[in-house]
Amino acid sequence: MLYRVVLVAAALVVWIGLGVWSGVRPDVPVTVAAGLLLGVLAGLVSAYVLLHDFDRRPSMSTDRGRRRLH
């Protein structure tokens, strides 16, 4: 659980920092608020991609919730 929190926080910090930095630079046509918003969105997307298990398949078991009485 701590790993996930640290990874999400790190992704958000990096992307928000890059967004604000691009908003401060005069040669990039993005305001600081737009850079901040883009940084938050990019951080959330990258955290989802880093933490999501794309290979896990749902189980096809039919008696998943039943209790067997012997």
URRAWO-V521307 format. One record per residue. N is the residue number from 1. RES is the residue in one letter. PHI is phi in radians with two decimals (none if undefined). OMEGA is omega in whole degrees, 0 to 359 (NA if undefined). D_FIRST is the distance of its C-alpha to the first C-alpha in Angstrom with 2 decimals. Layout:
n = [N,N]
res = [RES,RES]
phi = [PHI,PHI]
omega = [OMEGA,OMEGA]
d_first = [D_FIRST,D_FIRST]
This chain:
n = [1,2,3,4,5,6,7,8,9,10,11,12,13,14,15,16,17,18,19,20,21,22,23,24,25,26,27,28,29,30,31,32,33,34,35,36,37,38,39,40,41,42,43,44,45,46,47,48,49,50,51,52,53,54,55,56,57,58,59,60,61,62,63,64,65,66,67,68,69,70]
res = [M,L,Y,R,V,V,L,V,A,A,A,L,V,V,W,I,G,L,G,V,W,S,G,V,R,P,D,V,P,V,T,V,A,A,G,L,L,L,G,V,L,A,G,L,V,S,A,Y,V,L,L,H,D,F,D,R,R,P,S,M,S,T,D,R,G,R,R,R,L,H]
phi = [none,-1.08,-1.03,-1.15,-1.12,-1.14,-1.16,-1.14,-1.09,-1.14,-1.11,-1.13,-1.09,-1.14,-1.24,-1.15,-1.05,-1.15,-1.16,-1.17,-1.08,-1.22,-1.29,-1.44,-1.18,-1.29,-1.50,-1.78,-1.41,-2.32,-1.39,-1.12,-1.14,-1.17,-1.13,-1.12,-1.12,-1.12,-1.14,-1.13,-1.11,-1.15,-1.15,-1.17,-1.14,-1.18,-1.13,-1.10,-1.13,-1.22,-1.72,-1.34,-1.64,-1.39,-1.62,-1.22,-1.94,-1.18,-1.31,-1.79,-1.19,-1.63,-1.79,-1.14,-1.73,-1.46,-1.81,-1.68,-1.87,-1.79]
omega = [179,178,181,181,180,181,178,180,180,179,179,180,182,184,177,177,178,179,178,179,179,177,181,182,183,183,177,184,179,176,181,180,178,177,177,180,178,177,178,180,179,178,179,179,181,176,177,181,180,185,184,178,184,183,183,180,179,180,183,181,181,181,186,184,182,174,180,176,181,NA]
d_first = [0.00,3.81,5.34,5.29,6.49,8.77,10.00,10.93,12.50,14.33,15.64,16.86,18.50,20.23,21.52,22.57,24.30,26.08,27.09,28.54,30.20,31.85,33.01,34.63,36.49,39.99,40.41,37.49,38.58,35.37,35.10,32.31,31.13,31.12,29.30,26.62,26.27,26.24,23.62,21.25,21.98,21.64,18.30,16.90,18.61,17.47,13.74,14.39,16.38,13.97,11.06,13.53,14.82,18.54,19.87,18.53,21.56,22.01,23.60,27.28,27.67,30.15,29.88,26.19,26.61,29.94,30.71,33.44,36.23,38.29]
